[in-house]
Amino acid sequence: MTTRKTFYFSLRSPYSWLTHRELTTRRPDVAAALEWVPYWEPDAWSERLLAGTGDTFVYTAMSRPKHFYILADVRRLATARGLEVTWPVDRKPVWEVPHLAYLAAQRHGRGADFADRVYTARWLEGRDICHPATMAAIGKEMGLDPGELAGAADDPALREEGARALRRAVHDGVFGVPYFIHGHDKYWGLDRLGAFLAALDGRTDGDPEPRVQQLPEPEPETRGGDLGHGGGCG
């Protein structure tokens, strides 16, 4: 039986971008062998498709202090890697535009190339990846049909495929990205990439895992602070 190896990523997330760069640079063999599944905050159309099967996407809005922390953290991490971030401005983004375009590119065997180009457009060029014109331009650069990529968010078949990806994330308990699955083990965030790669190689010299501590179950309706980070977006 083949052990499952999955990479949940978002074209929106700076930590997904940095993880993607680390992964494809350090271990292109692993990147090529992984199952890549896009993950994003759904719009009303996608939410209706999820609701049709009784699924609900879990999303916690980012607090203002965390937003400012991430601005500084990502710049620090990028600078350490010799990268200069051009922070994009998102104006009423529809994240289906780039993520369903990814699925369209994947149909042609170009998903990984597309993701790389879109990450560059967003984080190094500051372009609006939620604008169909940006998708058309990237499609033209890559020798793909510009209209197919620009119109991906309006394609009912791609909408269904996108909903299946989001549904998988819900069932896998994904709460942020980047998120890796190796068999029954799960790894969230840029900070866990080393541990994930070590697990794939059967080594024990990856990122140290903390001692497991029994914590109380959270109340379902409790509202509180945003406790997650780990080099990931959630």
PLY file of the C-alpha trace (Angstrom):
ply
format ascii 1.0
element vertex 234
property float x
property float y
property float z
element edge 233
property int vertex1
property int vertex2
end_header
0.00 0.00 0.00
1.43 3.38 -1.03
1.92 5.90 1.77
0.03 9.11 1.15
2.18 12.21 0.55
0.17 15.43 0.13
1.05 19.12 -0.02
-1.76 21.59 0.68
-0.73 25.05 -0.52
-2.22 28.46 -1.15
-1.19 30.98 -3.77
-2.32 33.65 -1.31
-0.03 32.65 1.56
3.51 34.06 1.94
4.48 31.03 4.02
3.27 28.73 1.26
5.39 30.74 -1.16
8.52 30.42 0.98
7.86 26.73 1.60
7.34 26.17 -2.12
10.72 27.79 -2.84
12.47 25.75 -0.16
10.86 22.52 -1.29
11.41 22.92 -5.02
14.98 24.14 -4.53
16.15 21.72 -1.83
14.20 18.66 -2.89
12.79 18.89 -6.41
12.46 15.10 -6.36
10.09 15.28 -3.41
8.18 18.24 -4.90
7.58 16.24 -8.07
6.39 13.18 -6.15
3.92 14.97 -3.87
0.21 15.34 -4.54
-0.40 19.11 -4.65
-3.84 20.29 -3.46
-4.79 23.99 -3.56
-6.41 25.59 -0.52
-8.06 29.00 -0.29
-10.84 30.96 1.36
-13.95 30.15 -0.70
-16.36 32.65 -2.17
-20.15 32.31 -1.98
-20.34 29.99 -5.01
-17.76 27.60 -3.57
-19.42 27.73 -0.15
-22.72 26.67 -1.73
-21.01 23.71 -3.38
-19.50 22.70 -0.04
-22.82 23.13 1.73
-24.40 20.80 -0.81
-22.47 17.92 0.77
-22.83 19.20 4.33
-19.28 20.56 4.53
-18.20 23.87 6.06
-14.88 25.57 5.42
-13.20 26.69 8.65
-11.55 30.10 8.45
-10.43 32.46 11.20
-9.98 36.09 10.24
-6.48 37.36 11.00
-6.14 39.86 13.83
-4.52 43.22 13.15
-1.51 42.52 15.42
-0.89 39.18 13.70
-1.15 40.85 10.29
1.58 43.34 11.20
3.69 40.56 12.70
3.47 38.55 9.49
4.47 41.59 7.41
7.69 41.85 9.41
8.23 38.09 9.72
7.87 37.38 6.00
10.18 40.24 5.09
12.75 38.92 7.57
12.49 35.36 6.23
12.63 36.54 2.62
15.66 38.77 3.26
17.50 35.83 4.83
16.91 33.97 1.55
18.13 36.83 -0.63
14.61 37.83 -1.70
13.00 41.27 -1.72
9.27 41.14 -1.14
6.96 43.48 -3.04
3.90 43.23 -0.83
0.71 42.97 -2.90
-2.49 44.88 -2.17
-5.60 42.70 -2.27
-8.74 44.61 -3.23
-11.87 42.47 -2.86
-9.99 39.34 -3.91
-11.72 36.27 -5.30
-9.25 33.49 -4.58
-10.92 31.12 -7.02
-9.39 33.19 -9.84
-5.79 31.97 -9.33
-6.54 28.63 -7.66
-8.98 27.38 -10.28
-6.55 28.64 -12.92
-3.98 26.40 -11.21
-6.34 23.45 -11.70
-6.73 24.43 -15.36
-2.93 24.51 -15.78
-2.67 21.19 -13.97
-4.95 19.64 -16.60
-2.14 20.36 -19.06
0.58 19.02 -16.75
1.78 22.55 -15.93
0.43 23.02 -12.42
3.83 23.24 -10.69
5.17 25.69 -13.30
2.03 27.79 -12.95
2.29 27.91 -9.16
5.92 29.01 -9.39
5.04 31.79 -11.83
2.07 33.01 -9.80
4.09 33.08 -6.57
6.68 35.21 -8.34
3.98 37.51 -9.70
2.42 37.98 -6.28
5.37 38.18 -3.90
8.23 39.52 -6.02
6.32 41.62 -8.56
3.39 42.75 -6.39
0.81 41.84 -9.05
-2.88 41.25 -8.42
-3.26 37.50 -8.96
-7.02 37.73 -8.43
-7.43 39.75 -11.62
-8.31 37.59 -14.65
-6.00 39.72 -16.80
-3.04 38.61 -14.68
-4.02 34.98 -15.22
-4.34 35.60 -18.97
-0.90 37.21 -19.08
0.69 34.33 -17.17
-1.07 31.84 -19.41
0.34 33.60 -22.48
3.85 33.58 -20.97
3.57 29.86 -20.35
2.14 28.97 -23.73
-1.25 28.05 -22.24
-4.64 29.33 -23.38
-4.99 32.80 -21.78
-8.77 32.62 -21.97
-8.91 29.27 -20.21
-6.87 30.53 -17.26
-8.59 33.93 -17.11
-12.03 32.33 -17.13
-11.29 29.42 -14.80
-13.38 30.86 -11.96
-16.43 30.92 -14.26
-16.03 27.32 -15.42
-18.61 25.07 -13.69
-16.42 21.97 -14.10
-13.44 23.70 -12.48
-15.73 24.99 -9.75
-16.72 21.40 -8.96
-13.08 20.29 -9.01
-12.16 23.17 -6.72
-14.94 22.26 -4.31
-13.59 18.70 -4.19
-10.17 20.07 -3.23
-11.66 22.21 -0.46
-13.80 19.29 0.69
-10.69 17.16 1.00
-9.08 19.85 3.11
-12.09 19.91 5.42
-12.03 16.13 5.80
-8.26 16.11 6.37
-8.58 18.69 9.13
-6.52 21.30 7.31
-6.72 24.65 9.11
-3.89 26.56 7.44
-1.08 26.33 4.93
1.42 25.07 4.03
0.20 21.71 5.30
1.84 18.36 4.58
0.48 14.87 5.11
2.69 11.78 5.21
0.62 8.70 5.91
-1.19 9.51 9.16
1.24 12.27 10.17
0.55 15.95 9.54
2.91 18.94 9.41
1.80 22.56 9.37
3.96 25.51 8.42
7.32 26.42 6.94
8.88 25.52 10.29
7.85 21.87 9.85
9.23 21.34 6.35
12.45 19.83 7.72
10.56 17.34 9.86
8.35 16.37 6.92
11.35 15.79 4.64
13.10 13.78 7.34
10.00 11.60 7.74
9.89 10.98 4.00
13.54 9.91 4.10
13.00 7.72 7.16
15.35 9.89 9.22
14.96 11.23 12.74
17.18 14.31 12.37
14.52 16.73 11.17
13.00 19.53 13.20
12.58 18.38 16.80
9.06 17.46 17.83
7.92 18.69 21.26
6.74 16.28 23.93
3.03 15.65 23.53
0.98 17.36 26.21
-2.64 16.56 26.89
-4.69 19.71 26.38
-8.36 20.30 27.14
-10.77 20.14 24.23
-11.80 23.67 23.13
-15.43 24.69 23.42
-16.91 24.73 19.88
-18.52 28.14 20.23
-15.72 29.84 22.18
-14.24 32.93 20.55
-10.72 33.87 21.49
-7.35 34.96 20.22
-5.61 33.61 17.17
-3.21 31.06 18.68
-1.76 29.64 15.46
1.42 30.46 13.62
4.30 28.00 13.11
5.28 29.61 9.85
1.86 29.04 8.36
-1.28 30.94 7.45
-4.63 29.89 8.80
0 1
1 2
2 3
3 4
4 5
5 6
6 7
7 8
8 9
9 10
10 11
11 12
12 13
13 14
14 15
15 16
16 17
17 18
18 19
19 20
20 21
21 22
22 23
23 24
24 25
25 26
26 27
27 28
28 29
29 30
30 31
31 32
32 33
33 34
34 35
35 36
36 37
37 38
38 39
39 40
40 41
41 42
42 43
43 44
44 45
45 46
46 47
47 48
48 49
49 50
50 51
51 52
52 53
53 54
54 55
55 56
56 57
57 58
58 59
59 60
60 61
61 62
62 63
63 64
64 65
65 66
66 67
67 68
68 69
69 70
70 71
71 72
72 73
73 74
74 75
75 76
76 77
77 78
78 79
79 80
80 81
81 82
82 83
83 84
84 85
85 86
86 87
87 88
88 89
89 90
90 91
91 92
92 93
93 94
94 95
95 96
96 97
97 98
98 99
99 100
100 101
101 102
102 103
103 104
104 105
105 106
106 107
107 108
108 109
109 110
110 111
111 112
112 113
113 114
114 115
115 116
116 117
117 118
118 119
119 120
120 121
121 122
122 123
123 124
124 125
125 126
126 127
127 128
128 129
129 130
130 131
131 132
132 133
133 134
134 135
135 136
136 137
137 138
138 139
139 140
140 141
141 142
142 143
143 144
144 145
145 146
146 147
147 148
148 149
149 150
150 151
151 152
152 153
153 154
154 155
155 156
156 157
157 158
158 159
159 160
160 161
161 162
162 163
163 164
164 165
165 166
166 167
167 168
168 169
169 170
170 171
171 172
172 173
173 174
174 175
175 176
176 177
177 178
178 179
179 180
180 181
181 182
182 183
183 184
184 185
185 186
186 187
187 188
188 189
189 190
190 191
191 192
192 193
193 194
194 195
195 196
196 197
197 198
198 199
199 200
200 201
201 202
202 203
203 204
204 205
205 206
206 207
207 208
208 209
209 210
210 211
211 212
212 213
213 214
214 215
215 216
216 217
217 218
218 219
219 220
220 221
221 222
222 223
223 224
224 225
225 226
226 227
227 228
228 229
229 230
230 231
231 232
232 233
